[in-house]
Amino acid sequence: MIKGLKSEKEHLNLSLEESQKMKDQYKKKGDEMLKKYNGCFDELSLILQDKVGIDQIKKDRDERINALRDEFDYLNTKHDDLMKNYS
């Protein structure tokens, strides 16, 4: 009977060691995945910040272009009027 209990104890100890190794591997893998996830999240945050900056630059550029077009149209109209009046 003692032999059987010792054998069972040895079996349980081996099972425990395997379980602990698996737990450690799982934790290590989980930490690696978390590190990758955080790296991707940080990269995405930088990309989104750059996109916001680019969108603002594009908006400012479009506003300047529209203002210059309006000014150009106004000057062309004024030029055409002056040409009609002084021809």
PyMOL Python script that loads the backbone (N, CA, C, O; Angstrom):
from pymol import cmd

cmd.read_pdbstr("""\
ATOM      1  N   MET A   1       0.823  -1.192   0.000  1.00  0.00           N
ATOM      2  CA  MET A   1       0.000   0.000   0.000  1.00  0.00           C
ATOM      3  C   MET A   1       0.869   1.258   0.000  1.00  0.00           C
ATOM      4  O   MET A   1       0.585   2.202  -0.739  1.00  0.00           O
ATOM      5  N   ILE A   2       1.921   1.284   0.817  1.00  0.00           N
ATOM      6  CA  ILE A   2       2.816   2.440   0.875  1.00  0.00           C
ATOM      7  C   ILE A   2       3.489   2.629  -0.473  1.00  0.00           C
ATOM      8  O   ILE A   2       3.686   3.753  -0.935  1.00  0.00           O
ATOM      9  N   LYS A   3       3.840   1.502  -1.098  1.00  0.00           N
ATOM     10  CA  LYS A   3       4.471   1.565  -2.404  1.00  0.00           C
ATOM     11  C   LYS A   3       3.532   2.223  -3.416  1.00  0.00           C
ATOM     12  O   LYS A   3       3.952   3.047  -4.229  1.00  0.00           O
ATOM     13  N   GLY A   4       2.276   1.849  -3.350  1.00  0.00           N
ATOM     14  CA  GLY A   4       1.266   2.417  -4.247  1.00  0.00           C
ATOM     15  C   GLY A   4       1.093   3.916  -4.013  1.00  0.00           C
ATOM     16  O   GLY A   4       0.983   4.693  -4.962  1.00  0.00           O
ATOM     17  N   LEU A   5       1.069   4.314  -2.731  1.00  0.00           N
ATOM     18  CA  LEU A   5       0.933   5.742  -2.409  1.00  0.00           C
ATOM     19  C   LEU A   5       2.152   6.537  -2.868  1.00  0.00           C
ATOM     20  O   LEU A   5       2.016   7.651  -3.373  1.00  0.00           O
ATOM     21  N   LYS A   6       3.354   5.959  -2.691  1.00  0.00           N
ATOM     22  CA  LYS A   6       4.580   6.622  -3.153  1.00  0.00           C
ATOM     23  C   LYS A   6       4.567   6.770  -4.665  1.00  0.00           C
ATOM     24  O   LYS A   6       4.967   7.798  -5.210  1.00  0.00           O
ATOM     25  N   SER A   7       4.099   5.725  -5.328  1.00  0.00           N
ATOM     26  CA  SER A   7       4.025   5.763  -6.788  1.00  0.00           C
ATOM     27  C   SER A   7       3.027   6.832  -7.233  1.00  0.00           C
ATOM     28  O   SER A   7       3.283   7.577  -8.179  1.00  0.00           O
ATOM     29  N   GLU A   8       1.890   6.899  -6.545  1.00  0.00           N
ATOM     30  CA  GLU A   8       0.885   7.906  -6.885  1.00  0.00           C
ATOM     31  C   GLU A   8       1.421   9.317  -6.605  1.00  0.00           C
ATOM     32  O   GLU A   8       1.197  10.249  -7.377  1.00  0.00           O
ATOM     33  N   LYS A   9       2.133   9.446  -5.479  1.00  0.00           N
ATOM     34  CA  LYS A   9       2.717  10.754  -5.133  1.00  0.00           C
ATOM     35  C   LYS A   9       3.725  11.167  -6.200  1.00  0.00           C
ATOM     36  O   LYS A   9       3.741  12.321  -6.627  1.00  0.00           O
ATOM     37  N   GLU A  10       4.564  10.230  -6.629  1.00  0.00           N
ATOM     38  CA  GLU A  10       5.557  10.520  -7.668  1.00  0.00           C
ATOM     39  C   GLU A  10       4.859  10.928  -8.966  1.00  0.00           C
ATOM     40  O   GLU A  10       5.272  11.870  -9.643  1.00  0.00           O
ATOM     41  N   HIS A  11       3.808  10.207  -9.289  1.00  0.00           N
ATOM     42  CA  HIS A  11       3.041  10.529 -10.496  1.00  0.00           C
ATOM     43  C   HIS A  11       2.430  11.933 -10.390  1.00  0.00           C
ATOM     44  O   HIS A  11       2.482  12.709 -11.344  1.00  0.00           O
ATOM     45  N   LEU A  12       1.857  12.252  -9.238  1.00  0.00           N
ATOM     46  CA  LEU A  12       1.264  13.581  -9.032  1.00  0.00           C
ATOM     47  C   LEU A  12       2.333  14.675  -9.083  1.00  0.00           C
ATOM     48  O   LEU A  12       2.091  15.754  -9.626  1.00  0.00           O
ATOM     49  N   ASN A  13       3.516  14.401  -8.518  1.00  0.00           N
ATOM     50  CA  ASN A  13       4.604  15.386  -8.571  1.00  0.00           C
ATOM     51  C   ASN A  13       5.037  15.645 -10.016  1.00  0.00           C
ATOM     52  O   ASN A  13       5.265  16.791 -10.404  1.00  0.00           O
ATOM     53  N   LEU A  14       5.150  14.573 -10.813  1.00  0.00           N
ATOM     54  CA  LEU A  14       5.507  14.732 -12.222  1.00  0.00           C
ATOM     55  C   LEU A  14       4.430  15.519 -12.971  1.00  0.00           C
ATOM     56  O   LEU A  14       4.724  16.389 -13.791  1.00  0.00           O
ATOM     57  N   SER A  15       3.202  15.193 -12.669  1.00  0.00           N
ATOM     58  CA  SER A  15       2.081  15.904 -13.286  1.00  0.00           C
ATOM     59  C   SER A  15       2.101  17.378 -12.901  1.00  0.00           C
ATOM     60  O   SER A  15       1.844  18.247 -13.734  1.00  0.00           O
ATOM     61  N   LEU A  16       2.408  17.657 -11.636  1.00  0.00           N
ATOM     62  CA  LEU A  16       2.505  19.035 -11.151  1.00  0.00           C
ATOM     63  C   LEU A  16       3.627  19.783 -11.863  1.00  0.00           C
ATOM     64  O   LEU A  16       3.446  20.927 -12.280  1.00  0.00           O
ATOM     65  N   GLU A  17       4.775  19.143 -12.002  1.00  0.00           N
ATOM     66  CA  GLU A  17       5.908  19.774 -12.697  1.00  0.00           C
ATOM     67  C   GLU A  17       5.543  20.097 -14.146  1.00  0.00           C
ATOM     68  O   GLU A  17       5.851  21.178 -14.647  1.00  0.00           O
ATOM     69  N   GLU A  18       4.887  19.150 -14.811  1.00  0.00           N
ATOM     70  CA  GLU A  18       4.468  19.387 -16.189  1.00  0.00           C
ATOM     71  C   GLU A  18       3.477  20.540 -16.266  1.00  0.00           C
ATOM     72  O   GLU A  18       3.548  21.382 -17.161  1.00  0.00           O
ATOM     73  N   SER A  19       2.554  20.562 -15.315  1.00  0.00           N
ATOM     74  CA  SER A  19       1.562  21.643 -15.283  1.00  0.00           C
ATOM     75  C   SER A  19       2.245  22.994 -15.050  1.00  0.00           C
ATOM     76  O   SER A  19       1.876  23.993 -15.667  1.00  0.00           O
ATOM     77  N   GLN A  20       3.236  23.021 -14.162  1.00  0.00           N
ATOM     78  CA  GLN A  20       3.953  24.270 -13.896  1.00  0.00           C
ATOM     79  C   GLN A  20       4.743  24.715 -15.124  1.00  0.00           C
ATOM     80  O   GLN A  20       4.795  25.906 -15.432  1.00  0.00           O
ATOM     81  N   LYS A  21       5.356  23.763 -15.822  1.00  0.00           N
ATOM     82  CA  LYS A  21       6.088  24.111 -17.045  1.00  0.00           C
ATOM     83  C   LYS A  21       5.142  24.665 -18.101  1.00  0.00           C
ATOM     84  O   LYS A  21       5.444  25.648 -18.778  1.00  0.00           O
ATOM     85  N   MET A  22       3.985  24.011 -18.226  1.00  0.00           N
ATOM     86  CA  MET A  22       2.993  24.496 -19.191  1.00  0.00           C
ATOM     87  C   MET A  22       2.500  25.888 -18.809  1.00  0.00           C
ATOM     88  O   MET A  22       2.307  26.747 -19.669  1.00  0.00           O
ATOM     89  N   LYS A  23       2.298  26.100 -17.510  1.00  0.00           N
ATOM     90  CA  LYS A  23       1.848  27.416 -17.035  1.00  0.00           C
ATOM     91  C   LYS A  23       2.905  28.478 -17.347  1.00  0.00           C
ATOM     92  O   LYS A  23       2.586  29.579 -17.796  1.00  0.00           O
ATOM     93  N   ASP A  24       4.169  28.125 -17.101  1.00  0.00           N
ATOM     94  CA  ASP A  24       5.257  29.067 -17.385  1.00  0.00           C
ATOM     95  C   ASP A  24       5.350  29.368 -18.877  1.00  0.00           C
ATOM     96  O   ASP A  24       5.559  30.515 -19.272  1.00  0.00           O
ATOM     97  N   GLN A  25       5.194  28.328 -19.710  1.00  0.00           N
ATOM     98  CA  GLN A  25       5.218  28.546 -21.160  1.00  0.00           C
ATOM     99  C   GLN A  25       4.052  29.430 -21.584  1.00  0.00           C
ATOM    100  O   GLN A  25       4.220  30.338 -22.398  1.00  0.00           O
ATOM    101  N   TYR A  26       2.877  29.165 -21.036  1.00  0.00           N
ATOM    102  CA  TYR A  26       1.693  29.958 -21.352  1.00  0.00           C
ATOM    103  C   TYR A  26       1.893  31.415 -20.937  1.00  0.00           C
ATOM    104  O   TYR A  26       1.545  32.334 -21.677  1.00  0.00           O
ATOM    105  N   LYS A  27       2.455  31.614 -19.749  1.00  0.00           N
ATOM    106  CA  LYS A  27       2.708  32.975 -19.264  1.00  0.00           C
ATOM    107  C   LYS A  27       3.723  33.675 -20.159  1.00  0.00           C
ATOM    108  O   LYS A  27       3.544  34.841 -20.509  1.00  0.00           O
ATOM    109  N   LYS A  28       4.782  32.971 -20.528  1.00  0.00           N
ATOM    110  CA  LYS A  28       5.799  33.547 -21.398  1.00  0.00           C
ATOM    111  C   LYS A  28       5.193  33.930 -22.754  1.00  0.00           C
ATOM    112  O   LYS A  28       5.445  35.017 -23.274  1.00  0.00           O
ATOM    113  N   LYS A  29       4.401  33.029 -23.310  1.00  0.00           N
ATOM    114  CA  LYS A  29       3.755  33.297 -24.594  1.00  0.00           C
ATOM    115  C   LYS A  29       2.785  34.467 -24.466  1.00  0.00           C
ATOM    116  O   LYS A  29       2.714  35.326 -25.345  1.00  0.00           O
ATOM    117  N   GLY A  30       2.041  34.493 -23.368  1.00  0.00           N
ATOM    118  CA  GLY A  30       1.109  35.602 -23.124  1.00  0.00           C
ATOM    119  C   GLY A  30       1.845  36.927 -23.017  1.00  0.00           C
ATOM    120  O   GLY A  30       1.388  37.934 -23.558  1.00  0.00           O
ATOM    121  N   ASP A  31       2.976  36.940 -22.326  1.00  0.00           N
ATOM    122  CA  ASP A  31       3.777  38.163 -22.197  1.00  0.00           C
ATOM    123  C   ASP A  31       4.312  38.619 -23.553  1.00  0.00           C
ATOM    124  O   ASP A  31       4.335  39.813 -23.854  1.00  0.00           O
ATOM    125  N   GLU A  32       4.745  37.643 -24.373  1.00  0.00           N
ATOM    126  CA  GLU A  32       5.240  37.981 -25.714  1.00  0.00           C
ATOM    127  C   GLU A  32       4.122  38.591 -26.559  1.00  0.00           C
ATOM    128  O   GLU A  32       4.329  39.586 -27.253  1.00  0.00           O
ATOM    129  N   MET A  33       2.938  37.985 -26.491  1.00  0.00           N
ATOM    130  CA  MET A  33       1.805  38.494 -27.265  1.00  0.00           C
ATOM    131  C   MET A  33       1.394  39.886 -26.778  1.00  0.00           C
ATOM    132  O   MET A  33       1.058  40.755 -27.583  1.00  0.00           O
ATOM    133  N   LEU A  34       1.423  40.089 -25.475  1.00  0.00           N
ATOM    134  CA  LEU A  34       1.087  41.403 -24.927  1.00  0.00           C
ATOM    135  C   LEU A  34       2.086  42.452 -25.389  1.00  0.00           C
ATOM    136  O   LEU A  34       1.713  43.578 -25.717  1.00  0.00           O
ATOM    137  N   LYS A  35       3.348  42.075 -25.412  1.00  0.00           N
ATOM    138  CA  LYS A  35       4.396  42.987 -25.874  1.00  0.00           C
ATOM    139  C   LYS A  35       4.177  43.340 -27.354  1.00  0.00           C
ATOM    140  O   LYS A  35       4.290  44.502 -27.743  1.00  0.00           O
ATOM    141  N   LYS A  36       3.866  42.331 -28.168  1.00  0.00           N
ATOM    142  CA  LYS A  36       3.583  42.580 -29.586  1.00  0.00           C
ATOM    143  C   LYS A  36       2.353  43.468 -29.745  1.00  0.00           C
ATOM    144  O   LYS A  36       2.354  44.405 -30.544  1.00  0.00           O
ATOM    145  N   TYR A  37       1.310  43.170 -28.983  1.00  0.00           N
ATOM    146  CA  TYR A  37       0.076  43.955 -29.041  1.00  0.00           C
ATOM    147  C   TYR A  37       0.351  45.407 -28.671  1.00  0.00           C
ATOM    148  O   TYR A  37      -0.106  46.321 -29.358  1.00  0.00           O
ATOM    149  N   ASN A  38       1.091  45.624 -27.596  1.00  0.00           N
ATOM    150  CA  ASN A  38       1.407  46.987 -27.180  1.00  0.00           C
ATOM    151  C   ASN A  38       2.240  47.710 -28.234  1.00  0.00           C
ATOM    152  O   ASN A  38       2.042  48.900 -28.479  1.00  0.00           O
ATOM    153  N   GLY A  39       3.178  46.984 -28.861  1.00  0.00           N
ATOM    154  CA  GLY A  39       3.971  47.574 -29.931  1.00  0.00           C
ATOM    155  C   GLY A  39       3.101  47.980 -31.104  1.00  0.00           C
ATOM    156  O   GLY A  39       3.268  49.064 -31.661  1.00  0.00           O
ATOM    157  N   CYS A  40       2.171  47.111 -31.480  1.00  0.00           N
ATOM    158  CA  CYS A  40       1.244  47.429 -32.581  1.00  0.00           C
ATOM    159  C   CYS A  40       0.355  48.609 -32.206  1.00  0.00           C
ATOM    160  O   CYS A  40       0.100  49.491 -33.027  1.00  0.00           O
ATOM    161  N   PHE A  41      -0.108  48.618 -30.977  1.00  0.00           N
ATOM    162  CA  PHE A  41      -0.971  49.714 -30.525  1.00  0.00           C
ATOM    163  C   PHE A  41      -0.219  51.044 -30.549  1.00  0.00           C
ATOM    164  O   PHE A  41      -0.765  52.062 -30.976  1.00  0.00           O
ATOM    165  N   ASP A  42       1.026  51.035 -30.094  1.00  0.00           N
ATOM    166  CA  ASP A  42       1.837  52.255 -30.118  1.00  0.00           C
ATOM    167  C   ASP A  42       2.067  52.726 -31.541  1.00  0.00           C
ATOM    168  O   ASP A  42       1.980  53.920 -31.827  1.00  0.00           O
ATOM    169  N   GLU A  43       2.361  51.784 -32.437  1.00  0.00           N
ATOM    170  CA  GLU A  43       2.582  52.134 -33.849  1.00  0.00           C
ATOM    171  C   GLU A  43       1.307  52.704 -34.462  1.00  0.00           C
ATOM    172  O   GLU A  43       1.356  53.689 -35.199  1.00  0.00           O
ATOM    173  N   LEU A  44       0.173  52.089 -34.160  1.00  0.00           N
ATOM    174  CA  LEU A  44      -1.104  52.593 -34.664  1.00  0.00           C
ATOM    175  C   LEU A  44      -1.377  54.002 -34.144  1.00  0.00           C
ATOM    176  O   LEU A  44      -1.854  54.859 -34.888  1.00  0.00           O
ATOM    177  N   SER A  45      -1.079  54.239 -32.883  1.00  0.00           N
ATOM    178  CA  SER A  45      -1.284  55.575 -32.310  1.00  0.00           C
ATOM    179  C   SER A  45      -0.454  56.611 -33.046  1.00  0.00           C
ATOM    180  O   SER A  45      -0.945  57.702 -33.335  1.00  0.00           O
ATOM    181  N   LEU A  46       0.798  56.289 -33.355  1.00  0.00           N
ATOM    182  CA  LEU A  46       1.651  57.216 -34.098  1.00  0.00           C
ATOM    183  C   LEU A  46       1.106  57.458 -35.500  1.00  0.00           C
ATOM    184  O   LEU A  46       1.099  58.589 -35.987  1.00  0.00           O
ATOM    185  N   ILE A  47       0.653  56.396 -36.140  1.00  0.00           N
ATOM    186  CA  ILE A  47       0.095  56.531 -37.488  1.00  0.00           C
ATOM    187  C   ILE A  47      -1.142  57.422 -37.462  1.00  0.00           C
ATOM    188  O   ILE A  47      -1.308  58.282 -38.327  1.00  0.00           O
ATOM    189  N   LEU A  48      -2.004  57.219 -36.481  1.00  0.00           N
ATOM    190  CA  LEU A  48      -3.216  58.037 -36.388  1.00  0.00           C
ATOM    191  C   LEU A  48      -2.882  59.498 -36.093  1.00  0.00           C
ATOM    192  O   LEU A  48      -3.540  60.401 -36.611  1.00  0.00           O
ATOM    193  N   GLN A  49      -1.870  59.733 -35.270  1.00  0.00           N
ATOM    194  CA  GLN A  49      -1.443  61.114 -35.008  1.00  0.00           C
ATOM    195  C   GLN A  49      -0.922  61.755 -36.286  1.00  0.00           C
ATOM    196  O   GLN A  49      -1.233  62.909 -36.582  1.00  0.00           O
ATOM    197  N   ASP A  50      -0.124  60.996 -37.047  1.00  0.00           N
ATOM    198  CA  ASP A  50       0.385  61.513 -38.318  1.00  0.00           C
ATOM    199  C   ASP A  50      -0.762  61.802 -39.278  1.00  0.00           C
ATOM    200  O   ASP A  50      -0.742  62.807 -39.989  1.00  0.00           O
ATOM    201  N   LYS A  51      -1.762  60.921 -39.301  1.00  0.00           N
ATOM    202  CA  LYS A  51      -2.904  61.109 -40.193  1.00  0.00           C
ATOM    203  C   LYS A  51      -3.655  62.386 -39.832  1.00  0.00           C
ATOM    204  O   LYS A  51      -4.055  63.144 -40.716  1.00  0.00           O
ATOM    205  N   VAL A  52      -3.846  62.624 -38.541  1.00  0.00           N
ATOM    206  CA  VAL A  52      -4.529  63.846 -38.112  1.00  0.00           C
ATOM    207  C   VAL A  52      -3.735  65.070 -38.575  1.00  0.00           C
ATOM    208  O   VAL A  52      -4.310  66.043 -39.063  1.00  0.00           O
ATOM    209  N   GLY A  53      -2.427  65.014 -38.418  1.00  0.00           N
ATOM    210  CA  GLY A  53      -1.578  66.121 -38.867  1.00  0.00           C
ATOM    211  C   GLY A  53      -1.664  66.320 -40.364  1.00  0.00           C
ATOM    212  O   GLY A  53      -1.759  67.452 -40.839  1.00  0.00           O
ATOM    213  N   ILE A  54      -1.633  65.233 -41.110  1.00  0.00           N
ATOM    214  CA  ILE A  54      -1.727  65.319 -42.571  1.00  0.00           C
ATOM    215  C   ILE A  54      -3.084  65.869 -42.990  1.00  0.00           C
ATOM    216  O   ILE A  54      -3.166  66.708 -43.887  1.00  0.00           O
ATOM    217  N   ASP A  55      -4.144  65.401 -42.345  1.00  0.00           N
ATOM    218  CA  ASP A  55      -5.480  65.910 -42.668  1.00  0.00           C
ATOM    219  C   ASP A  55      -5.575  67.406 -42.402  1.00  0.00           C
ATOM    220  O   ASP A  55      -6.206  68.133 -43.169  1.00  0.00           O
ATOM    221  N   GLN A  56      -4.953  67.871 -41.322  1.00  0.00           N
ATOM    222  CA  GLN A  56      -4.975  69.308 -41.017  1.00  0.00           C
ATOM    223  C   GLN A  56      -4.198  70.085 -42.075  1.00  0.00           C
ATOM    224  O   GLN A  56      -4.634  71.151 -42.512  1.00  0.00           O
ATOM    225  N   ILE A  57      -3.054  69.556 -42.484  1.00  0.00           N
ATOM    226  CA  ILE A  57      -2.253  70.211 -43.528  1.00  0.00           C
ATOM    227  C   ILE A  57      -3.043  70.288 -44.827  1.00  0.00           C
ATOM    228  O   ILE A  57      -3.037  71.316 -45.504  1.00  0.00           O
ATOM    229  N   LYS A  58      -3.728  69.187 -45.174  1.00  0.00           N
ATOM    230  CA  LYS A  58      -4.532  69.164 -46.399  1.00  0.00           C
ATOM    231  C   LYS A  58      -5.675  70.174 -46.313  1.00  0.00           C
ATOM    232  O   LYS A  58      -5.981  70.862 -47.287  1.00  0.00           O
ATOM    233  N   LYS A  59      -6.297  70.255 -45.149  1.00  0.00           N
ATOM    234  CA  LYS A  59      -7.404  71.205 -44.966  1.00  0.00           C
ATOM    235  C   LYS A  59      -6.896  72.637 -45.140  1.00  0.00           C
ATOM    236  O   LYS A  59      -7.516  73.439 -45.839  1.00  0.00           O
ATOM    237  N   ASP A  60      -5.770  72.954 -44.505  1.00  0.00           N
ATOM    238  CA  ASP A  60      -5.195  74.295 -44.636  1.00  0.00           C
ATOM    239  C   ASP A  60      -4.823  74.591 -46.081  1.00  0.00           C
ATOM    240  O   ASP A  60      -5.071  75.690 -46.578  1.00  0.00           O
ATOM    241  N   ARG A  61      -4.226  73.609 -46.759  1.00  0.00           N
ATOM    242  CA  ARG A  61      -3.839  73.778 -48.157  1.00  0.00           C
ATOM    243  C   ARG A  61      -5.063  74.040 -49.030  1.00  0.00           C
ATOM    244  O   ARG A  61      -5.052  74.940 -49.870  1.00  0.00           O
ATOM    245  N   ASP A  62      -6.110  73.259 -48.830  1.00  0.00           N
ATOM    246  CA  ASP A  62      -7.326  73.436 -49.629  1.00  0.00           C
ATOM    247  C   ASP A  62      -7.960  74.809 -49.387  1.00  0.00           C
ATOM    248  O   ASP A  62      -8.468  75.441 -50.314  1.00  0.00           O
ATOM    249  N   GLU A  63      -7.923  75.258 -48.139  1.00  0.00           N
ATOM    250  CA  GLU A  63      -8.461  76.590 -47.842  1.00  0.00           C
ATOM    251  C   GLU A  63      -7.648  77.673 -48.549  1.00  0.00           C
ATOM    252  O   GLU A  63      -8.217  78.619 -49.093  1.00  0.00           O
ATOM    253  N   ARG A  64      -6.326  77.538 -48.544  1.00  0.00           N
ATOM    254  CA  ARG A  64      -5.481  78.520 -49.240  1.00  0.00           C
ATOM    255  C   ARG A  64      -5.727  78.485 -50.744  1.00  0.00           C
ATOM    256  O   ARG A  64      -5.797  79.529 -51.393  1.00  0.00           O
ATOM    257  N   ILE A  65      -5.855  77.282 -51.294  1.00  0.00           N
ATOM    258  CA  ILE A  65      -6.113  77.149 -52.730  1.00  0.00           C
ATOM    259  C   ILE A  65      -7.441  77.803 -53.086  1.00  0.00           C
ATOM    260  O   ILE A  65      -7.529  78.541 -54.067  1.00  0.00           O
ATOM    261  N   ASN A  66      -8.463  77.538 -52.301  1.00  0.00           N
ATOM    262  CA  ASN A  66      -9.775  78.140 -52.576  1.00  0.00           C
ATOM    263  C   ASN A  66      -9.725  79.658 -52.465  1.00  0.00           C
ATOM    264  O   ASN A  66     -10.332  80.361 -53.273  1.00  0.00           O
ATOM    265  N   ALA A  67      -9.008  80.164 -51.476  1.00  0.00           N
ATOM    266  CA  ALA A  67      -8.874  81.620 -51.324  1.00  0.00           C
ATOM    267  C   ALA A  67      -8.140  82.208 -52.530  1.00  0.00           C
ATOM    268  O   ALA A  67      -8.534  83.254 -53.045  1.00  0.00           O
ATOM    269  N   LEU A  68      -7.082  81.544 -52.980  1.00  0.00           N
ATOM    270  CA  LEU A  68      -6.340  82.028 -54.146  1.00  0.00           C
ATOM    271  C   LEU A  68      -7.186  81.947 -55.419  1.00  0.00           C
ATOM    272  O   LEU A  68      -7.100  82.828 -56.275  1.00  0.00           O
ATOM    273  N   ARG A  69      -7.995  80.907 -55.549  1.00  0.00           N
ATOM    274  CA  ARG A  69      -8.899  80.802 -56.713  1.00  0.00           C
ATOM    275  C   ARG A  69      -9.913  81.935 -56.706  1.00  0.00           C
ATOM    276  O   ARG A  69     -10.185  82.552 -57.736  1.00  0.00           O
ATOM    277  N   ASP A  70     -10.471  82.199 -55.521  1.00  0.00           N
ATOM    278  CA  ASP A  70     -11.436  83.306 -55.421  1.00  0.00           C
ATOM    279  C   ASP A  70     -10.776  84.630 -55.797  1.00  0.00           C
ATOM    280  O   ASP A  70     -11.344  85.430 -56.540  1.00  0.00           O
ATOM    281  N   GLU A  71      -9.576  84.848 -55.277  1.00  0.00           N
ATOM    282  CA  GLU A  71      -8.850  86.077 -55.594  1.00  0.00           C
ATOM    283  C   GLU A  71      -8.536  86.147 -57.092  1.00  0.00           C
ATOM    284  O   GLU A  71      -8.665  87.209 -57.702  1.00  0.00           O
ATOM    285  N   PHE A  72      -8.129  85.036 -57.678  1.00  0.00           N
ATOM    286  CA  PHE A  72      -7.820  84.980 -59.104  1.00  0.00           C
ATOM    287  C   PHE A  72      -9.069  85.282 -59.933  1.00  0.00           C
ATOM    288  O   PHE A  72      -9.019  86.056 -60.889  1.00  0.00           O
ATOM    289  N   ASP A  73     -10.201  84.658 -59.550  1.00  0.00           N
ATOM    290  CA  ASP A  73     -11.453  84.923 -60.265  1.00  0.00           C
ATOM    291  C   ASP A  73     -11.843  86.386 -60.145  1.00  0.00           C
ATOM    292  O   ASP A  73     -12.273  86.992 -61.126  1.00  0.00           O
ATOM    293  N   TYR A  74     -11.701  86.957 -58.963  1.00  0.00           N
ATOM    294  CA  TYR A  74     -12.027  88.372 -58.752  1.00  0.00           C
ATOM    295  C   TYR A  74     -11.132  89.259 -59.621  1.00  0.00           C
ATOM    296  O   TYR A  74     -11.615  90.189 -60.267  1.00  0.00           O
ATOM    297  N   LEU A  75      -9.844  88.973 -59.633  1.00  0.00           N
ATOM    298  CA  LEU A  75      -8.921  89.776 -60.432  1.00  0.00           C
ATOM    299  C   LEU A  75      -9.184  89.611 -61.924  1.00  0.00           C
ATOM    300  O   LEU A  75      -9.084  90.582 -62.674  1.00  0.00           O
ATOM    301  N   ASN A  76      -9.514  88.417 -62.361  1.00  0.00           N
ATOM    302  CA  ASN A  76      -9.849  88.199 -63.778  1.00  0.00           C
ATOM    303  C   ASN A  76     -11.093  88.984 -64.157  1.00  0.00           C
ATOM    304  O   ASN A  76     -11.145  89.612 -65.215  1.00  0.00           O
ATOM    305  N   THR A  77     -12.095  88.944 -63.285  1.00  0.00           N
ATOM    306  CA  THR A  77     -13.328  89.699 -63.550  1.00  0.00           C
ATOM    307  C   THR A  77     -13.028  91.192 -63.604  1.00  0.00           C
ATOM    308  O   THR A  77     -13.507  91.904 -64.487  1.00  0.00           O
ATOM    309  N   LYS A  78     -12.238  91.650 -62.658  1.00  0.00           N
ATOM    310  CA  LYS A  78     -11.883  93.079 -62.633  1.00  0.00           C
ATOM    311  C   LYS A  78     -11.089  93.444 -63.892  1.00  0.00           C
ATOM    312  O   LYS A  78     -11.314  94.503 -64.477  1.00  0.00           O
ATOM    313  N   HIS A  79     -10.175  92.588 -64.308  1.00  0.00           N
ATOM    314  CA  HIS A  79      -9.387  92.823 -65.513  1.00  0.00           C
ATOM    315  C   HIS A  79     -10.287  92.881 -66.743  1.00  0.00           C
ATOM    316  O   HIS A  79     -10.143  93.764 -67.590  1.00  0.00           O
ATOM    317  N   ASP A  80     -11.226  91.922 -66.833  1.00  0.00           N
ATOM    318  CA  ASP A  80     -12.159  91.916 -67.964  1.00  0.00           C
ATOM    319  C   ASP A  80     -12.999  93.187 -67.982  1.00  0.00           C
ATOM    320  O   ASP A  80     -13.226  93.763 -69.045  1.00  0.00           O
ATOM    321  N   ASP A  81     -13.462  93.628 -66.814  1.00  0.00           N
ATOM    322  CA  ASP A  81     -14.250  94.871 -66.742  1.00  0.00           C
ATOM    323  C   ASP A  81     -13.420  96.062 -67.181  1.00  0.00           C
ATOM    324  O   ASP A  81     -13.909  96.913 -67.923  1.00  0.00           O
ATOM    325  N   LEU A  82     -12.190  96.137 -66.742  1.00  0.00           N
ATOM    326  CA  LEU A  82     -11.326  97.258 -67.127  1.00  0.00           C
ATOM    327  C   LEU A  82     -11.040  97.234 -68.626  1.00  0.00           C
ATOM    328  O   LEU A  82     -11.002  98.277 -69.279  1.00  0.00           O
ATOM    329  N   MET A  83     -10.840  96.040 -69.157  1.00  0.00           N
ATOM    330  CA  MET A  83     -10.587  95.925 -70.598  1.00  0.00           C
ATOM    331  C   MET A  83     -11.808  96.377 -71.400  1.00  0.00           C
ATOM    332  O   MET A  83     -11.651  97.005 -72.447  1.00  0.00           O
ATOM    333  N   LYS A  84     -13.021  96.072 -70.930  1.00  0.00           N
ATOM    334  CA  LYS A  84     -14.243  96.497 -71.627  1.00  0.00           C
ATOM    335  C   LYS A  84     -14.397  98.015 -71.552  1.00  0.00           C
ATOM    336  O   LYS A  84     -14.745  98.673 -72.533  1.00  0.00           O
ATOM    337  N   ASN A  85     -14.131  98.546 -70.373  1.00  0.00           N
ATOM    338  CA  ASN A  85     -14.325  99.984 -70.170  1.00  0.00           C
ATOM    339  C   ASN A  85     -13.290 100.828 -70.920  1.00  0.00           C
ATOM    340  O   ASN A  85     -13.610 101.942 -71.337  1.00  0.00           O
ATOM    341  N   TYR A  86     -12.090 100.346 -71.101  1.00  0.00           N
ATOM    342  CA  TYR A  86     -11.052 101.155 -71.704  1.00  0.00           C
ATOM    343  C   TYR A  86     -10.676 100.697 -73.112  1.00  0.00           C
ATOM    344  O   TYR A  86      -9.632 101.091 -73.632  1.00  0.00           O
ATOM    345  N   SER A  87     -11.506  99.880 -73.724  1.00  0.00           N
ATOM    346  CA  SER A  87     -11.205  99.482 -75.094  1.00  0.00           C
ATOM    347  C   SER A  87     -11.876 100.369 -76.092  1.00  0.00           C
ATOM    348  O   SER A  87     -11.724 100.168 -77.297  1.00  0.00           O
TER     349      SER A  87
END
""", "prot")
cmd.dss("prot")
cmd.show_as("cartoon", "prot")
cmd.util.cbc("prot")
cmd.orient("prot")
